[in-house]
Amino acid sequence: MVLDSLRLMAGYSVARPVNWHEGEDVIIVTAVSDEDAKEKFPKGFRTVKPYLRSTSQPDL
């Protein structure tokens, strides 16, 4: 599970929240701008706060 988290962070710039379960949404890191997120996540993303965005888990 730790290796999967590292792969997601390195490949997609997303992080898994605490107590995360397979298939749940992941957090888009703040280093990714909204414009870049639109390109990187064509299925879309949800903005909870300006600094907190989530999207469905990318396939590894």
Backbone as XML, in Angstrom:
<?xml version="1.0"?>
<chain id="A" units="angstrom">
  <residue number="1" name="MET">
    <atom name="N" x="0.820" y="-1.187" z="0.000"/>
    <atom name="CA" x="0.000" y="0.000" z="0.000"/>
    <atom name="C" x="0.875" y="1.267" z="0.000"/>
  </residue>
  <residue number="2" name="VAL">
    <atom name="N" x="1.975" y="1.242" z="0.711"/>
    <atom name="CA" x="2.857" y="2.402" z="0.755"/>
    <atom name="C" x="3.461" y="2.647" z="-0.627"/>
  </residue>
  <residue number="3" name="LEU">
    <atom name="N" x="3.871" y="1.581" z="-1.302"/>
    <atom name="CA" x="4.438" y="1.739" z="-2.638"/>
    <atom name="C" x="3.418" y="2.299" z="-3.614"/>
  </residue>
  <residue number="4" name="ASP">
    <atom name="N" x="2.163" y="1.858" z="-3.506"/>
    <atom name="CA" x="1.104" y="2.410" z="-4.363"/>
    <atom name="C" x="0.929" y="3.896" z="-4.109"/>
  </residue>
  <residue number="5" name="SER">
    <atom name="N" x="0.984" y="4.309" z="-2.854"/>
    <atom name="CA" x="0.865" y="5.728" z="-2.517"/>
    <atom name="C" x="1.996" y="6.537" z="-3.126"/>
  </residue>
  <residue number="6" name="LEU">
    <atom name="N" x="3.209" y="6.002" z="-3.059"/>
    <atom name="CA" x="4.354" y="6.696" z="-3.638"/>
    <atom name="C" x="4.242" y="6.788" z="-5.156"/>
  </residue>
  <residue number="7" name="ARG">
    <atom name="N" x="3.754" y="5.726" z="-5.790"/>
    <atom name="CA" x="3.559" y="5.756" z="-7.242"/>
    <atom name="C" x="2.519" y="6.803" z="-7.639"/>
  </residue>
  <residue number="8" name="LEU">
    <atom name="N" x="1.425" y="6.873" z="-6.879"/>
    <atom name="CA" x="0.398" y="7.873" z="-7.170"/>
    <atom name="C" x="0.962" y="9.277" z="-7.032"/>
  </residue>
  <residue number="9" name="MET">
    <atom name="N" x="1.740" y="9.516" z="-5.988"/>
    <atom name="CA" x="2.315" y="10.839" z="-5.759"/>
    <atom name="C" x="3.277" y="11.201" z="-6.881"/>
  </residue>
  <residue number="10" name="ALA">
    <atom name="N" x="4.134" y="10.274" z="-7.258"/>
    <atom name="CA" x="5.143" y="10.548" z="-8.288"/>
    <atom name="C" x="4.528" y="10.671" z="-9.676"/>
  </residue>
  <residue number="11" name="GLY">
    <atom name="N" x="3.578" y="9.829" z="-9.995"/>
    <atom name="CA" x="3.037" y="9.791" z="-11.345"/>
    <atom name="C" x="1.866" y="10.716" z="-11.605"/>
  </residue>
  <residue number="12" name="TYR">
    <atom name="N" x="1.078" y="10.994" z="-10.574"/>
    <atom name="CA" x="-0.152" y="11.749" z="-10.784"/>
    <atom name="C" x="-0.288" y="12.991" z="-9.921"/>
  </residue>
  <residue number="13" name="SER">
    <atom name="N" x="0.651" y="13.213" z="-9.018"/>
    <atom name="CA" x="0.607" y="14.372" z="-8.103"/>
    <atom name="C" x="-0.649" y="14.366" z="-7.240"/>
  </residue>
  <residue number="14" name="VAL">
    <atom name="N" x="-0.973" y="13.196" z="-6.710"/>
    <atom name="CA" x="-2.100" y="13.071" z="-5.789"/>
    <atom name="C" x="-1.633" y="12.342" z="-4.534"/>
  </residue>
  <residue number="15" name="ALA">
    <atom name="N" x="-2.366" y="12.531" z="-3.452"/>
    <atom name="CA" x="-2.042" y="11.882" z="-2.182"/>
    <atom name="C" x="-3.287" y="11.193" z="-1.641"/>
  </residue>
  <residue number="16" name="ARG">
    <atom name="N" x="-3.060" y="10.151" z="-0.891"/>
    <atom name="CA" x="-4.172" y="9.442" z="-0.246"/>
    <atom name="C" x="-4.371" y="10.005" z="1.148"/>
  </residue>
  <residue number="17" name="PRO">
    <atom name="N" x="-5.611" y="10.334" z="1.509"/>
    <atom name="CA" x="-5.864" y="10.846" z="2.854"/>
    <atom name="C" x="-5.728" y="9.734" z="3.914"/>
  </residue>
  <residue number="18" name="VAL">
    <atom name="N" x="-5.688" y="10.112" z="5.172"/>
    <atom name="CA" x="-5.639" y="9.165" z="6.274"/>
    <atom name="C" x="-6.885" y="8.288" z="6.216"/>
  </residue>
  <residue number="19" name="ASN">
    <atom name="N" x="-6.738" y="7.029" z="6.551"/>
    <atom name="CA" x="-7.830" y="6.045" z="6.566"/>
    <atom name="C" x="-8.465" y="5.862" z="5.197"/>
  </residue>
  <residue number="20" name="TRP">
    <atom name="N" x="-7.675" y="6.045" z="4.150"/>
    <atom name="CA" x="-8.143" y="5.907" z="2.785"/>
    <atom name="C" x="-8.386" y="4.436" z="2.471"/>
  </residue>
  <residue number="21" name="HIS">
    <atom name="N" x="-9.407" y="4.150" z="1.639"/>
    <atom name="CA" x="-9.715" y="2.792" z="1.191"/>
    <atom name="C" x="-9.721" y="2.762" z="-0.327"/>
  </residue>
  <residue number="22" name="GLU">
    <atom name="N" x="-9.361" y="1.617" z="-0.893"/>
    <atom name="CA" x="-9.302" y="1.428" z="-2.341"/>
    <atom name="C" x="-10.592" y="1.911" z="-3.008"/>
  </residue>
  <residue number="23" name="GLY">
    <atom name="N" x="-10.445" y="2.744" z="-4.041"/>
    <atom name="CA" x="-11.589" y="3.248" z="-4.791"/>
    <atom name="C" x="-12.107" y="4.605" z="-4.343"/>
  </residue>
  <residue number="24" name="GLU">
    <atom name="N" x="-11.665" y="5.081" z="-3.190"/>
    <atom name="CA" x="-12.104" y="6.391" z="-2.711"/>
    <atom name="C" x="-11.329" y="7.496" z="-3.425"/>
  </residue>
  <residue number="25" name="ASP">
    <atom name="N" x="-11.842" y="8.703" z="-3.321"/>
    <atom name="CA" x="-11.185" y="9.850" z="-3.942"/>
    <atom name="C" x="-9.822" y="10.105" z="-3.320"/>
  </residue>
  <residue number="26" name="VAL">
    <atom name="N" x="-8.946" y="10.719" z="-4.104"/>
    <atom name="CA" x="-7.608" y="11.101" z="-3.645"/>
    <atom name="C" x="-7.495" y="12.620" z="-3.682"/>
  </residue>
  <residue number="27" name="ILE">
    <atom name="N" x="-6.512" y="13.163" z="-2.996"/>
    <atom name="CA" x="-6.306" y="14.602" z="-2.892"/>
    <atom name="C" x="-5.276" y="15.054" z="-3.930"/>
  </residue>
  <residue number="28" name="ILE">
    <atom name="N" x="-5.587" y="16.101" z="-4.656"/>
    <atom name="CA" x="-4.651" y="16.685" z="-5.614"/>
    <atom name="C" x="-3.718" y="17.612" z="-4.832"/>
  </residue>
  <residue number="29" name="VAL">
    <atom name="N" x="-2.407" y="17.421" z="-5.001"/>
    <atom name="CA" x="-1.459" y="18.239" z="-4.238"/>
    <atom name="C" x="-1.559" y="19.706" z="-4.660"/>
  </residue>
  <residue number="30" name="THR">
    <atom name="N" x="-1.214" y="20.592" z="-3.744"/>
    <atom name="CA" x="-1.366" y="22.029" z="-3.986"/>
    <atom name="C" x="-0.410" y="22.563" z="-5.038"/>
  </residue>
  <residue number="31" name="ALA">
    <atom name="N" x="0.653" y="21.829" z="-5.352"/>
    <atom name="CA" x="1.606" y="22.274" z="-6.373"/>
    <atom name="C" x="1.003" y="22.241" z="-7.780"/>
  </residue>
  <residue number="32" name="VAL">
    <atom name="N" x="-0.118" y="21.551" z="-7.954"/>
    <atom name="CA" x="-0.791" y="21.458" z="-9.251"/>
    <atom name="C" x="-1.817" y="22.584" z="-9.343"/>
  </residue>
  <residue number="33" name="SER">
    <atom name="N" x="-1.695" y="23.444" z="-10.344"/>
    <atom name="CA" x="-2.647" y="24.547" z="-10.524"/>
    <atom name="C" x="-3.973" y="24.005" z="-11.058"/>
  </residue>
  <residue number="34" name="ASP">
    <atom name="N" x="-5.018" y="24.810" z="-10.977"/>
    <atom name="CA" x="-6.321" y="24.399" z="-11.507"/>
    <atom name="C" x="-6.243" y="24.120" z="-13.006"/>
  </residue>
  <residue number="35" name="GLU">
    <atom name="N" x="-5.478" y="24.920" z="-13.738"/>
    <atom name="CA" x="-5.336" y="24.718" z="-15.180"/>
    <atom name="C" x="-4.668" y="23.377" z="-15.473"/>
  </residue>
  <residue number="36" name="ASP">
    <atom name="N" x="-3.600" y="23.074" z="-14.723"/>
    <atom name="CA" x="-2.914" y="21.791" z="-14.904"/>
    <atom name="C" x="-3.805" y="20.626" z="-14.469"/>
  </residue>
  <residue number="37" name="ALA">
    <atom name="N" x="-4.578" y="20.825" z="-13.422"/>
    <atom name="CA" x="-5.472" y="19.768" z="-12.942"/>
    <atom name="C" x="-6.537" y="19.439" z="-13.990"/>
  </residue>
  <residue number="38" name="LYS">
    <atom name="N" x="-7.013" y="20.447" z="-14.716"/>
    <atom name="CA" x="-8.005" y="20.195" z="-15.768"/>
    <atom name="C" x="-7.425" y="19.312" z="-16.864"/>
  </residue>
  <residue number="39" name="GLU">
    <atom name="N" x="-6.151" y="19.495" z="-17.169"/>
    <atom name="CA" x="-5.494" y="18.666" z="-18.183"/>
    <atom name="C" x="-5.163" y="17.281" z="-17.642"/>
  </residue>
  <residue number="40" name="LYS">
    <atom name="N" x="-4.675" y="17.234" z="-16.408"/>
    <atom name="CA" x="-4.225" y="15.980" z="-15.814"/>
    <atom name="C" x="-5.372" y="15.055" z="-15.432"/>
  </residue>
  <residue number="41" name="PHE">
    <atom name="N" x="-6.519" y="15.627" z="-15.087"/>
    <atom name="CA" x="-7.669" y="14.846" z="-14.622"/>
    <atom name="C" x="-8.895" y="15.170" z="-15.484"/>
  </residue>
  <residue number="42" name="PRO">
    <atom name="N" x="-8.957" y="14.604" z="-16.694"/>
    <atom name="CA" x="-10.043" y="14.940" z="-17.621"/>
    <atom name="C" x="-11.438" y="14.534" z="-17.114"/>
  </residue>
  <residue number="43" name="LYS">
    <atom name="N" x="-11.485" y="13.604" z="-16.170"/>
    <atom name="CA" x="-12.784" y="13.219" z="-15.591"/>
    <atom name="C" x="-13.305" y="14.297" z="-14.648"/>
  </residue>
  <residue number="44" name="GLY">
    <atom name="N" x="-12.433" y="15.250" z="-14.317"/>
    <atom name="CA" x="-12.830" y="16.356" z="-13.442"/>
    <atom name="C" x="-12.321" y="16.189" z="-12.025"/>
  </residue>
  <residue number="45" name="PHE">
    <atom name="N" x="-12.510" y="17.236" z="-11.246"/>
    <atom name="CA" x="-12.130" y="17.227" z="-9.843"/>
    <atom name="C" x="-13.090" y="18.113" z="-9.076"/>
  </residue>
  <residue number="46" name="ARG">
    <atom name="N" x="-13.102" y="17.935" z="-7.759"/>
    <atom name="CA" x="-14.009" y="18.676" z="-6.895"/>
    <atom name="C" x="-13.183" y="19.592" z="-6.004"/>
  </residue>
  <residue number="47" name="THR">
    <atom name="N" x="-13.563" y="20.864" z="-5.938"/>
    <atom name="CA" x="-12.873" y="21.822" z="-5.088"/>
    <atom name="C" x="-13.647" y="21.963" z="-3.781"/>
  </residue>
  <residue number="48" name="VAL">
    <atom name="N" x="-13.027" y="21.545" z="-2.690"/>
    <atom name="CA" x="-13.629" y="21.658" z="-1.364"/>
    <atom name="C" x="-13.304" y="23.026" z="-0.783"/>
  </residue>
  <residue number="49" name="LYS">
    <atom name="N" x="-12.054" y="23.396" z="-0.845"/>
    <atom name="CA" x="-11.527" y="24.710" z="-0.458"/>
    <atom name="C" x="-10.520" y="25.090" z="-1.541"/>
  </residue>
  <residue number="50" name="PRO">
    <atom name="N" x="-10.126" y="26.339" z="-1.654"/>
    <atom name="CA" x="-9.158" y="26.710" z="-2.695"/>
    <atom name="C" x="-7.868" y="25.884" z="-2.646"/>
  </residue>
  <residue number="51" name="TYR">
    <atom name="N" x="-7.514" y="25.397" z="-1.487"/>
    <atom name="CA" x="-6.287" y="24.619" z="-1.321"/>
    <atom name="C" x="-6.550" y="23.109" z="-1.209"/>
  </residue>
  <residue number="52" name="LEU">
    <atom name="N" x="-7.809" y="22.681" z="-1.323"/>
    <atom name="CA" x="-8.166" y="21.276" z="-1.146"/>
    <atom name="C" x="-9.055" y="20.818" z="-2.291"/>
  </residue>
  <residue number="53" name="ARG">
    <atom name="N" x="-8.474" y="19.988" z="-3.177"/>
    <atom name="CA" x="-9.216" y="19.458" z="-4.326"/>
    <atom name="C" x="-9.093" y="17.946" z="-4.334"/>
  </residue>
  <residue number="54" name="SER">
    <atom name="N" x="-10.154" y="17.282" z="-4.760"/>
    <atom name="CA" x="-10.133" y="15.826" z="-4.822"/>
    <atom name="C" x="-10.588" y="15.347" z="-6.189"/>
  </residue>
  <residue number="55" name="THR">
    <atom name="N" x="-10.183" y="14.131" z="-6.529"/>
    <atom name="CA" x="-10.550" y="13.518" z="-7.789"/>
    <atom name="C" x="-10.638" y="12.012" z="-7.571"/>
  </residue>
  <residue number="56" name="SER">
    <atom name="N" x="-11.205" y="11.299" z="-8.518"/>
    <atom name="CA" x="-11.255" y="9.852" z="-8.394"/>
    <atom name="C" x="-9.843" y="9.278" z="-8.530"/>
  </residue>
  <residue number="57" name="GLN">
    <atom name="N" x="-9.631" y="8.127" z="-7.936"/>
    <atom name="CA" x="-8.298" y="7.526" z="-7.950"/>
    <atom name="C" x="-7.876" y="7.161" z="-9.363"/>
  </residue>
  <residue number="58" name="PRO">
    <atom name="N" x="-6.702" y="7.642" z="-9.800"/>
    <atom name="CA" x="-6.175" y="7.236" z="-11.115"/>
    <atom name="C" x="-5.797" y="5.766" z="-11.108"/>
  </residue>
  <residue number="59" name="ASP">
    <atom name="N" x="-5.832" y="5.144" z="-12.258"/>
    <atom name="CA" x="-5.410" y="3.748" z="-12.383"/>
    <atom name="C" x="-3.889" y="3.681" z="-12.335"/>
  </residue>
  <residue number="60" name="LEU">
    <atom name="N" x="-3.369" y="2.726" z="-11.593"/>
    <atom name="CA" x="-1.918" y="2.556" z="-11.512"/>
    <atom name="C" x="-1.410" y="1.755" z="-12.659"/>
  </residue>
</chain>
